[in-house]
Amino acid sequence: MPRLVNGDRKIINPKPENAGKLLIFCEGHTEYNYLDYFRSYIDNNLRAQYSNIVIEPINTEGNAMHVYNYAEEFLGIDENASKYLHYEKHLVFDCDAPENIQEVIALMKESKNDYILDYSNLLFETWLVMHFQNLEPERDNSKRAIVKLMRDYLNVTKYTKKIKASTGTIGKILGSNGNEKIRAAIENAKLLEKHWKDNEKDMDRNIKQMNPSVEIYKLIERFLDEIVYLCG
């Protein structure tokens, strides 16, 4: 596993919060592999006594509604509700489907389970591309454009389901300077967040107009800060 700690530490808060107890529902292999990279790093490389990360993958064709329905059904089981009562509950999803994504987001926010929404708009690969370059709202950020960038960065002719599902793909993206790439993606996400805020757009009303944008950076920043702090 490539190291995520190289050179100087870059933590604004010198003693960040622990990642804590997290129950994460995510769609697809790519999202799972990326999140599991951090979970495994924390479990295997650190003495993170107060963190426990549980990832529940929903390996269906990308659809935010499927993630929501699965989470609701999972937590509707008394045993699960009790077991994860004191866990933060996260939904990791793309915004390319279903068509009524704005209504799905409203359902997620209205749930009694108090979900934190870690979305990527339009798709999770938008977040992955941000590890290599800034994405600007004025440019073409369509699914086709993002997939082409993924092909270029991975140096493959086709970005197939097999490549998406491969655990090696995440390692290839992060390489030997994962910390630097992730920090760059986080800063890019914050610039986009400011852009949409300045333009009076928010995910509660304008998600379809907010391409590109991601919320998952907040969760990843917590993971990375804990890793760097405890490994430093």
Accessible surface in RSA format (square Angstrom, percent):
REM  Atomic radii and reference values for relative SASA: ProtOr
REM  Chains: A
REM  Algorithm: Lee & Richards
REM  Probe-radius: 1.40
REM  Slices: 20
REM RES _ NUM      All-atoms   Total-Side   Main-Chain    Non-polar    All polar
REM                ABS   REL    ABS   REL    ABS   REL    ABS   REL    ABS   REL
RES MET A   1   122.13  63.2  44.37  29.4  77.76 185.1  51.64  43.9  70.49  93.4
RES PRO A   2    45.65  33.3  32.72  29.8  12.93  47.0  44.89  37.1   0.76   4.7
RES ARG A   3   130.24  54.7 125.06  63.8   5.18  12.3  59.03  80.7  71.21  43.2
RES LEU A   4     0.00   0.0   0.00   0.0   0.00   0.0   0.00   0.0   0.00   0.0
RES VAL A   5    15.11   9.9  12.32  11.2   2.79   6.7  12.32  10.7   2.79   7.6
RES ASN A   6    75.86  52.3  56.05  54.2  19.81  47.7  35.63  85.8  40.23  38.9
RES GLY A   7    73.02  90.0   0.00   N/A  73.02  90.0  42.28 116.0  30.74  68.8
RES ASP A   8   123.72  86.7 106.95 106.5  16.77  39.7  28.19  66.4  95.53  95.3
RES ARG A   9   117.57  49.4  91.02  46.4  26.55  63.2  20.91  28.6  96.66  58.6
RES LYS A  10   131.88  64.3 113.94  69.9  17.94  42.7  80.03  72.0  51.85  55.2
RES ILE A  11    31.62  18.0   5.46   4.1  26.16  63.0   6.92   5.0  24.70  67.0
RES ILE A  12   166.82  94.9 138.54 103.2  28.28  68.2 145.76 105.0  21.05  57.1
RES ASN A  13    76.12  52.5  71.46  69.1   4.67  11.2  29.25  70.4  46.87  45.3
RES PRO A  14   100.48  73.2  93.13  84.9   7.35  26.7  97.79  80.7   2.69  16.7
RES LYS A  15   151.66  74.0 140.60  86.3  11.06  26.3  83.54  75.2  68.12  72.6
RES PRO A  16    21.37  15.6   8.72   8.0  12.65  46.0   9.70   8.0  11.67  72.5
RES GLU A  17   140.85  80.9 125.92  95.3  14.92  35.5  53.85 104.2  87.00  71.0
RES ASN A  18    59.53  41.1  51.55  49.8   7.98  19.2   6.02  14.5  53.51  51.7
RES ALA A  19     0.05   0.0   0.00   0.0   0.05   0.1   0.02   0.0   0.03   0.1
RES GLY A  20    18.58  22.9   0.00   N/A  18.58  22.9  18.58  51.0   0.00   0.0
RES LYS A  21   107.90  52.6  99.53  61.1   8.37  19.9  47.41  42.7  60.49  64.4
RES LEU A  22     0.97   0.5   0.97   0.7   0.00   0.0   0.97   0.7   0.00   0.0
RES LEU A  23     0.00   0.0   0.00   0.0   0.00   0.0   0.00   0.0   0.00   0.0
RES ILE A  24     0.00   0.0   0.00   0.0   0.00   0.0   0.00   0.0   0.00   0.0
RES PHE A  25     0.00   0.0   0.00   0.0   0.00   0.0   0.00   0.0   0.00   0.0
RES CYS A  26     0.00   0.0   0.00   0.0   0.00   0.0   0.00   0.0   0.00   0.0
RES GLU A  27     3.07   1.8   3.07   2.3   0.00   0.0   0.62   1.2   2.45   2.0
RES GLY A  28    17.01  21.0   0.00   N/A  17.01  21.0  17.01  46.7   0.00   0.0
RES HIS A  29    91.60  50.1  88.08  61.2   3.51   9.0  50.47  52.0  41.12  47.9
RES THR A  30     3.87   2.7   3.23   3.3   0.64   1.5   1.80   2.4   2.07   3.1
RES GLU A  31     8.72   5.0   8.72   6.6   0.00   0.0   0.08   0.1   8.64   7.1
RES TYR A  32    65.97  30.8  65.97  37.5   0.00   0.0  32.47  24.4  33.50  41.3
RES ASN A  33    16.86  11.6  10.54  10.2   6.32  15.2   3.09   7.4  13.76  13.3
RES TYR A  34     0.18   0.1   0.18   0.1   0.00   0.0   0.18   0.1   0.00   0.0
RES LEU A  35     0.13   0.1   0.00   0.0   0.13   0.3   0.00   0.0   0.13   0.4
RES ASP A  36    29.17  20.4  29.14  29.0   0.03   0.1   1.49   3.5  27.68  27.6
RES TYR A  37    22.87  10.7  16.90   9.6   5.97  15.5  22.44  16.9   0.42   0.5
RES PHE A  38     0.00   0.0   0.00   0.0   0.00   0.0   0.00   0.0   0.00   0.0
RES ARG A  39    60.60  25.4  60.60  30.9   0.00   0.0   7.50  10.2  53.10  32.2
RES SER A  40    17.52  14.8  16.88  22.5   0.64   1.5   7.74  16.5   9.77  13.7
RES TYR A  41     1.89   0.9   1.89   1.1   0.00   0.0   0.75   0.6   1.13   1.4
RES ILE A  42     3.31   1.9   2.24   1.7   1.06   2.6   2.24   1.6   1.06   2.9
RES ASP A  43    77.63  54.4  47.95  47.7  29.68  70.2  22.52  53.0  55.11  55.0
RES ASN A  44   115.09  79.4  77.72  75.1  37.37  90.0  23.45  56.4  91.63  88.6
RES ASN A  45    77.07  53.1  45.75  44.2  31.32  75.4  11.60  27.9  65.47  63.3
RES LEU A  46    21.37  11.9   1.12   0.8  20.25  50.9   5.71   4.0  15.66  42.1
RES ARG A  47   216.85  91.0 196.75 100.3  20.10  47.9  74.30 101.6 142.55  86.4
RES ALA A  48    17.74  16.3   1.93   3.0  15.81  36.0   3.19   4.5  14.55  38.5
RES GLN A  49   144.60  80.9 105.02  76.7  39.59  94.3  40.67  86.6 103.93  78.8
RES TYR A  50   157.09  73.3 142.98  81.3  14.11  36.7 109.74  82.5  47.35  58.4
RES SER A  51    16.59  14.0   0.24   0.3  16.35  37.7   0.52   1.1  16.06  22.5
RES ASN A  52    62.57  43.1  60.85  58.8   1.72   4.1  16.21  39.0  46.35  44.8
RES ILE A  53     9.07   5.2   1.04   0.8   8.03  19.3   1.04   0.8   8.03  21.8
RES VAL A  54    34.98  23.0  32.29  29.2   2.69   6.5  34.98  30.4   0.00   0.0
RES ILE A  55    18.35  10.4   1.71   1.3  16.64  40.1   1.71   1.2  16.64  45.1
RES GLU A  56    36.88  21.2  36.88  27.9   0.00   0.0   0.08   0.2  36.80  30.0
RES PRO A  57    47.06  34.3  35.54  32.4  11.53  41.9  35.54  29.3  11.53  71.6
RES ILE A  58    10.66   6.1   7.66   5.7   3.00   7.2  10.66   7.7   0.00   0.0
RES ASN A  59    80.47  55.5  44.68  43.2  35.79  86.2  18.98  45.7  61.49  59.4
RES THR A  60    64.02  45.5  47.37  48.0  16.64  39.7  56.37  75.7   7.65  11.6
RES GLU A  61   128.74  73.9 120.42  91.1   8.32  19.8  67.14 129.9  61.60  50.3
RES GLY A  62    38.48  47.5   0.00   N/A  38.48  47.5  15.95  43.8  22.53  50.5
RES ASN A  63    30.06  20.7  29.26  28.3   0.80   1.9   2.08   5.0  27.98  27.0
RES ALA A  64     0.12   0.1   0.00   0.0   0.12   0.3   0.00   0.0   0.12   0.3
RES MET A  65    55.19  28.6  55.19  36.5   0.00   0.0  53.81  45.7   1.38   1.8
RES HIS A  66    75.90  41.5  72.04  50.1   3.87   9.9  49.33  50.8  26.57  30.9
RES VAL A  67     0.02   0.0   0.02   0.0   0.00   0.0   0.02   0.0   0.00   0.0
RES TYR A  68    26.14  12.2  26.14  14.9   0.00   0.0   8.40   6.3  17.73  21.9
RES ASN A  69    57.27  39.5  56.05  54.2   1.23   3.0  14.71  35.4  42.56  41.1
RES TYR A  70    76.26  35.6  73.72  41.9   2.54   6.6  53.76  40.4  22.50  27.7
RES ALA A  71     0.00   0.0   0.00   0.0   0.00   0.0   0.00   0.0   0.00   0.0
RES GLU A  72    51.90  29.8  43.54  32.9   8.36  19.9  18.22  35.2  33.69  27.5
RES GLU A  73   123.33  70.8 111.45  84.3  11.88  28.3  51.15  98.9  72.18  58.9
RES PHE A  74    29.65  14.8  25.31  15.7   4.34  11.3  29.14  17.7   0.51   1.5
RES LEU A  75    10.70   6.0   1.53   1.1   9.16  23.0   1.89   1.3   8.80  23.7
RES GLY A  76    58.34  71.9   0.00   N/A  58.34  71.9  32.08  88.0  26.25  58.8
RES ILE A  77    96.53  54.9  91.82  68.4   4.71  11.3  96.53  69.5   0.00   0.0
RES ASP A  78   122.95  86.1 115.15 114.6   7.80  18.4  39.23  92.3  83.72  83.5
RES GLU A  79   134.97  77.5 123.81  93.7  11.16  26.6  47.48  91.8  87.50  71.4
RES ASN A  80    23.65  16.3  23.65  22.9   0.00   0.0   0.00   0.0  23.65  22.9
RES ALA A  81    38.93  35.8  34.93  53.9   4.00   9.1  36.96  52.1   1.96   5.2
RES SER A  82    82.67  69.9  64.71  86.4  17.96  41.4  32.16  68.5  50.51  70.8
RES LYS A  83   135.28  66.0 110.00  67.5  25.28  60.2  72.17  65.0  63.11  67.2
RES TYR A  84    12.40   5.8  12.40   7.1   0.00   0.0   1.34   1.0  11.06  13.6
RES LEU A  85   114.49  63.8 100.67  72.0  13.82  34.7 101.28  71.1  13.21  35.5
RES HIS A  86   151.22  82.6 124.21  86.3  27.01  69.1  90.68  93.5  60.54  70.4
RES TYR A  87    29.84  13.9  21.42  12.2   8.42  21.9   7.76   5.8  22.08  27.2
RES GLU A  88    64.86  37.2  55.89  42.3   8.96  21.3  33.32  64.5  31.54  25.7
RES LYS A  89    22.90  11.2  20.74  12.7   2.16   5.1   8.79   7.9  14.11  15.0
RES HIS A  90     2.17   1.2   2.17   1.5   0.00   0.0   2.17   2.2   0.00   0.0
RES LEU A  91     0.00   0.0   0.00   0.0   0.00   0.0   0.00   0.0   0.00   0.0
RES VAL A  92     1.32   0.9   1.32   1.2   0.00   0.0   1.32   1.1   0.00   0.0
RES PHE A  93     1.00   0.5   0.00   0.0   1.00   2.6   0.33   0.2   0.67   1.9
RES ASP A  94    14.55  10.2  14.40  14.3   0.14   0.3   0.53   1.3  14.01  14.0
RES CYS A  95     7.89   6.0   1.16   1.3   6.73  15.8   1.16   2.9   6.73   7.3
RES ASP A  96    48.54  34.0  18.37  18.3  30.17  71.3   5.34  12.6  43.19  43.1
RES ALA A  97    26.32  24.2  25.59  39.5   0.72   1.6  25.93  36.5   0.38   1.0
RES PRO A  98    28.28  20.6  22.60  20.6   5.68  20.7  27.04  22.3   1.24   7.7
RES GLU A  99   141.09  81.0 129.70  98.1  11.39  27.1  69.04 133.5  72.05  58.8
RES ASN A 100    66.88  46.1  58.19  56.2   8.68  20.9  28.93  69.6  37.95  36.7
RES ILE A 101     0.66   0.4   0.66   0.5   0.00   0.0   0.66   0.5   0.00   0.0
RES GLN A 102    46.62  26.1  45.10  33.0   1.52   3.6  41.58  88.5   5.04   3.8
RES GLU A 103   111.47  64.0 107.13  81.1   4.34  10.3  42.01  81.2  69.47  56.7
RES VAL A 104     0.54   0.4   0.54   0.5   0.00   0.0   0.54   0.5   0.00   0.0
RES ILE A 105     1.30   0.7   1.30   1.0   0.00   0.0   1.30   0.9   0.00   0.0
RES ALA A 106    43.93  40.4  37.54  57.9   6.38  14.5  43.81  61.7   0.12   0.3
RES LEU A 107    66.90  37.3  66.03  47.2   0.87   2.2  66.03  46.4   0.87   2.3
RES MET A 108     0.53   0.3   0.00   0.0   0.53   1.3   0.00   0.0   0.53   0.7
RES LYS A 109    99.05  48.3  68.40  42.0  30.65  73.0  46.25  41.6  52.80  56.2
RES GLU A 110   133.30  76.5  99.57  75.3  33.73  80.3  51.16  98.9  82.14  67.1
RES SER A 111    12.93  10.9   0.05   0.1  12.88  29.7   8.36  17.8   4.57   6.4
RES LYS A 112   188.96  92.2 157.13  96.4  31.83  75.8 110.04  99.0  78.92  84.1
RES ASN A 113    26.41  18.2  18.48  17.9   7.94  19.1   4.11   9.9  22.30  21.6
RES ASP A 114   117.39  82.2  99.64  99.2  17.75  42.0  37.08  87.3  80.31  80.1
RES TYR A 115    19.23   9.0   0.00   0.0  19.23  50.0   0.00   0.0  19.23  23.7
RES ILE A 116    71.01  40.4  67.35  50.2   3.67   8.8  71.01  51.1   0.00   0.0
RES LEU A 117     9.81   5.5   2.30   1.6   7.51  18.9   2.30   1.6   7.51  20.2
RES ASP A 118     2.98   2.1   2.98   3.0   0.00   0.0   0.00   0.0   2.98   3.0
RES TYR A 119     3.54   1.7   3.54   2.0   0.00   0.0   0.05   0.0   3.49   4.3
RES SER A 120     0.65   0.5   0.65   0.9   0.00   0.0   0.15   0.3   0.50   0.7
RES ASN A 121     0.90   0.6   0.90   0.9   0.00   0.0   0.00   0.0   0.90   0.9
RES LEU A 122    41.41  23.1  41.41  29.6   0.00   0.0  41.41  29.1   0.00   0.0
RES LEU A 123    13.83   7.7  13.83   9.9   0.00   0.0  13.83   9.7   0.00   0.0
RES PHE A 124     1.85   0.9   1.85   1.1   0.00   0.0   1.85   1.1   0.00   0.0
RES GLU A 125     3.09   1.8   3.09   2.3   0.00   0.0   0.27   0.5   2.82   2.3
RES THR A 126     0.28   0.2   0.28   0.3   0.00   0.0   0.20   0.3   0.08   0.1
RES TRP A 127     0.00   0.0   0.00   0.0   0.00   0.0   0.00   0.0   0.00   0.0
RES LEU A 128     0.01   0.0   0.01   0.0   0.00   0.0   0.01   0.0   0.00   0.0
RES VAL A 129     0.00   0.0   0.00   0.0   0.00   0.0   0.00   0.0   0.00   0.0
RES MET A 130     2.12   1.1   0.00   0.0   2.12   5.1   0.00   0.0   2.12   2.8
RES HIS A 131     5.76   3.1   0.00   0.0   5.76  14.7   0.12   0.1   5.64   6.6
RES PHE A 132    65.32  32.7  28.91  17.9  36.41  94.7  35.28  21.4  30.03  86.0
RES GLN A 133    60.68  33.9  49.63  36.3  11.05  26.3  29.18  62.1  31.50  23.9
RES ASN A 134    88.80  61.2  75.20  72.7  13.60  32.7  14.29  34.4  74.51  72.0
RES LEU A 135     9.11   5.1   5.60   4.0   3.51   8.8   6.60   4.6   2.52   6.8
RES GLU A 136    73.70  42.3  72.68  55.0   1.02   2.4  19.47  37.7  54.22  44.3
RES PRO A 137    33.68  24.5  14.92  13.6  18.76  68.2  15.02  12.4  18.66 116.0
RES GLU A 138   139.19  79.9  99.17  75.0  40.01  95.3  73.64 142.4  65.54  53.5
RES ARG A 139   158.90  66.7 142.88  72.8  16.01  38.1  49.23  67.3 109.67  66.5
RES ASP A 140   103.46  72.5  77.21  76.8  26.24  62.1  44.47 104.7  58.99  58.8
RES ASN A 141     7.57   5.2   3.33   3.2   4.23  10.2   1.10   2.6   6.47   6.3
RES SER A 142    43.23  36.5  38.87  51.9   4.36  10.0  38.78  82.6   4.45   6.2
RES LYS A 143    97.85  47.7  96.05  58.9   1.80   4.3  54.48  49.0  43.37  46.2
RES ARG A 144   206.05  86.5 196.38 100.1   9.67  23.0  78.98 107.9 127.07  77.0
RES ALA A 145    20.01  18.4  12.35  19.1   7.67  17.4  18.61  26.2   1.40   3.7
RES ILE A 146     0.42   0.2   0.42   0.3   0.00   0.0   0.42   0.3   0.00   0.0
RES VAL A 147    39.29  25.9  39.29  35.6   0.00   0.0  39.29  34.1   0.00   0.0
RES LYS A 148   106.29  51.9 106.29  65.2   0.00   0.0  75.54  68.0  30.75  32.8
RES LEU A 149    41.76  23.3  41.76  29.9   0.00   0.0  41.76  29.3   0.00   0.0
RES MET A 150     0.68   0.4   0.68   0.5   0.00   0.0   0.19   0.2   0.49   0.7
RES ARG A 151    72.32  30.4  71.51  36.5   0.81   1.9   4.70   6.4  67.62  41.0
RES ASP A 152    80.29  56.2  55.60  55.3  24.69  58.4  27.44  64.6  52.86  52.7
RES TYR A 153    71.64  33.4  45.81  26.1  25.82  67.2  40.61  30.5  31.03  38.3
RES LEU A 154     4.09   2.3   4.09   2.9   0.00   0.0   4.09   2.9   0.00   0.0
RES ASN A 155   132.84  91.6 112.79 109.0  20.06  48.3  22.54  54.2 110.31 106.6
RES VAL A 156    43.52  28.6  27.17  24.6  16.35  39.4  34.30  29.8   9.22  25.0
RES THR A 157   129.26  91.9 107.86 109.3  21.40  51.0  88.52 118.9  40.74  61.6
RES LYS A 158   148.29  72.3 144.24  88.5   4.05   9.6  87.99  79.2  60.30  64.2
RES TYR A 159    26.63  12.4   4.27   2.4  22.36  58.2   4.34   3.3  22.29  27.5
RES THR A 160    55.99  39.8  48.62  49.3   7.37  17.6  52.95  71.1   3.05   4.6
RES LYS A 161   152.35  74.3 145.41  89.2   6.94  16.5 106.08  95.5  46.27  49.3
RES LYS A 162   174.15  85.0 162.82  99.9  11.34  27.0 112.76 101.5  61.39  65.4
RES ILE A 163    41.23  23.5  39.60  29.5   1.62   3.9  41.23  29.7   0.00   0.0
RES LYS A 164    68.16  33.3  67.20  41.2   0.96   2.3  47.00  42.3  21.16  22.5
RES ALA A 165    37.50  34.5  25.98  40.1  11.52  26.2  26.13  36.8  11.36  30.1
RES SER A 166    47.56  40.2  37.58  50.2   9.98  23.0  25.92  55.2  21.63  30.3
RES THR A 167   105.63  75.1  93.36  94.6  12.27  29.2  62.53  84.0  43.10  65.1
RES GLY A 168    46.74  57.6   0.00   N/A  46.74  57.6  39.32 107.9   7.42  16.6
RES THR A 169     9.97   7.1   5.99   6.1   3.99   9.5   3.68   4.9   6.30   9.5
RES ILE A 170     2.99   1.7   2.99   2.2   0.00   0.0   2.99   2.2   0.00   0.0
RES GLY A 171    21.40  26.4   0.00   N/A  21.40  26.4  17.12  47.0   4.28   9.6
RES LYS A 172   119.49  58.3  95.49  58.6  24.00  57.1  76.06  68.5  43.43  46.3
RES ILE A 173     1.72   1.0   0.77   0.6   0.94   2.3   1.72   1.2   0.00   0.0
RES LEU A 174     0.10   0.1   0.10   0.1   0.00   0.0   0.10   0.1   0.00   0.0
RES GLY A 175    22.45  27.7   0.00   N/A  22.45  27.7  22.45  61.6   0.00   0.0
RES SER A 176    96.58  81.6  79.71 106.4  16.87  38.9  49.60 105.6  46.98  65.8
RES ASN A 177    55.05  38.0  53.46  51.7   1.59   3.8  22.48  54.1  32.57  31.5
RES GLY A 178     0.09   0.1   0.00   N/A   0.09   0.1   0.09   0.3   0.00   0.0
RES ASN A 179    15.60  10.8  15.60  15.1   0.00   0.0   7.39  17.8   8.21   7.9
RES GLU A 180   107.74  61.9 102.55  77.6   5.19  12.4  33.39  64.6  74.36  60.7
RES LYS A 181    38.37  18.7  36.89  22.6   1.48   3.5  21.86  19.7  16.50  17.6
RES ILE A 182     0.00   0.0   0.00   0.0   0.00   0.0   0.00   0.0   0.00   0.0
RES ARG A 183    30.15  12.7  29.69  15.1   0.46   1.1  24.02  32.8   6.13   3.7
RES ALA A 184    50.16  46.1  39.23  60.5  10.92  24.8  47.25  66.5   2.91   7.7
RES ALA A 185     0.00   0.0   0.00   0.0   0.00   0.0   0.00   0.0   0.00   0.0
RES ILE A 186     1.22   0.7   1.22   0.9   0.00   0.0   1.22   0.9   0.00   0.0
RES GLU A 187    97.11  55.8  96.71  73.2   0.39   0.9  44.86  86.8  52.24  42.7
RES ASN A 188     3.58   2.5   2.49   2.4   1.09   2.6   0.42   1.0   3.16   3.1
RES ALA A 189     1.09   1.0   0.00   0.0   1.09   2.5   0.01   0.0   1.08   2.8
RES LYS A 190    61.36  29.9  56.34  34.6   5.03  12.0  40.39  36.4  20.98  22.3
RES LEU A 191   109.80  61.1 103.33  73.9   6.46  16.2 104.32  73.3   5.48  14.7
RES LEU A 192     5.83   3.2   5.54   4.0   0.28   0.7   5.83   4.1   0.00   0.0
RES GLU A 193    62.90  36.1  55.45  42.0   7.45  17.7  34.03  65.8  28.87  23.6
RES LYS A 194   125.36  61.2 121.72  74.7   3.64   8.7  92.89  83.6  32.47  34.6
RES HIS A 195    52.32  28.6  46.32  32.2   6.00  15.3  29.15  30.0  23.17  27.0
RES TRP A 196    21.48   8.6  21.48  10.4   0.00   0.0  21.48  11.5   0.00   0.0
RES LYS A 197   160.70  78.4 148.58  91.2  12.12  28.9  93.93  84.5  66.76  71.1
RES ASP A 198    91.36  64.0  58.35  58.1  33.01  78.0  29.11  68.5  62.25  62.1
RES ASN A 199    72.33  49.9  58.95  57.0  13.38  32.2  13.00  31.3  59.33  57.3
RES GLU A 200   140.67  80.8 125.86  95.2  14.81  35.3  46.92  90.8  93.75  76.5
RES LYS A 201    59.67  29.1  52.03  31.9   7.64  18.2  12.76  11.5  46.91  50.0
RES ASP A 202    50.71  35.5  48.46  48.2   2.25   5.3  34.27  80.7  16.44  16.4
RES MET A 203    32.25  16.7  29.96  19.8   2.29   5.4  29.90  25.4   2.35   3.1
RES ASP A 204    77.89  54.6  57.18  56.9  20.70  49.0  23.37  55.0  54.51  54.4
RES ARG A 205   150.84  63.3 127.95  65.2  22.89  54.5  64.94  88.7  85.90  52.1
RES ASN A 206    22.95  15.8  20.83  20.1   2.11   5.1   2.11   5.1  20.83  20.1
RES ILE A 207     0.74   0.4   0.68   0.5   0.06   0.1   0.68   0.5   0.06   0.2
RES LYS A 208   115.04  56.1  89.68  55.0  25.36  60.4  76.09  68.5  38.95  41.5
RES GLN A 209   102.99  57.6  85.67  62.6  17.32  41.2  40.65  86.5  62.35  47.3
RES MET A 210    12.18   6.3  12.18   8.1   0.00   0.0  12.18  10.4   0.00   0.0
RES ASN A 211    33.28  23.0  24.76  23.9   8.52  20.5   9.43  22.7  23.85  23.1
RES PRO A 212     0.00   0.0   0.00   0.0   0.00   0.0   0.00   0.0   0.00   0.0
RES SER A 213     4.62   3.9   4.42   5.9   0.20   0.5   4.62   9.8   0.00   0.0
RES VAL A 214     5.12   3.4   0.00   0.0   5.12  12.3   0.00   0.0   5.12  13.9
RES GLU A 215    30.01  17.2  29.55  22.4   0.46   1.1   1.26   2.4  28.76  23.5
RES ILE A 216     0.00   0.0   0.00   0.0   0.00   0.0   0.00   0.0   0.00   0.0
RES TYR A 217     9.32   4.4   9.32   5.3   0.00   0.0   1.49   1.1   7.83   9.7
RES LYS A 218    92.35  45.1  89.42  54.9   2.93   7.0  55.54  50.0  36.81  39.2
RES LEU A 219     2.33   1.3   0.29   0.2   2.04   5.1   1.65   1.2   0.68   1.8
RES ILE A 220     0.00   0.0   0.00   0.0   0.00   0.0   0.00   0.0   0.00   0.0
RES GLU A 221    38.29  22.0  38.29  29.0   0.00   0.0   8.37  16.2  29.91  24.4
RES ARG A 222    67.74  28.4  63.33  32.3   4.41  10.5  46.52  63.6  21.22  12.9
RES PHE A 223     0.21   0.1   0.21   0.1   0.00   0.0   0.21   0.1   0.00   0.0
RES LEU A 224     0.00   0.0   0.00   0.0   0.00   0.0   0.00   0.0   0.00   0.0
RES ASP A 225    22.90  16.0  22.90  22.8   0.00   0.0   0.79   1.8  22.11  22.1
RES GLU A 226     2.88   1.7   2.65   2.0   0.23   0.5   2.88   5.6   0.00   0.0
RES ILE A 227     0.00   0.0   0.00   0.0   0.00   0.0   0.00   0.0   0.00   0.0
RES VAL A 228     0.72   0.5   0.72   0.7   0.00   0.0   0.72   0.6   0.00   0.0
RES TYR A 229    69.99  32.7  62.30  35.4   7.69  20.0  33.83  25.4  36.16  44.6
RES LEU A 230    68.53  38.2  39.11  28.0  29.42  74.0  41.10  28.9  27.43  73.8
RES CYS A 231    41.64  31.5  12.33  13.7  29.31  68.9   8.94  22.7  32.69  35.3
RES GLY A 232    70.08  86.4   0.00   N/A  70.08  86.4  36.24  99.5  33.83  75.8
END  Absolute sums over single chains surface
CHAIN  1 A    11917.7       9725.2       2192.6       6104.3       5813.4
END  Absolute sums over all chains
TOTAL         11917.7       9725.2       2192.6       6104.3       5813.4
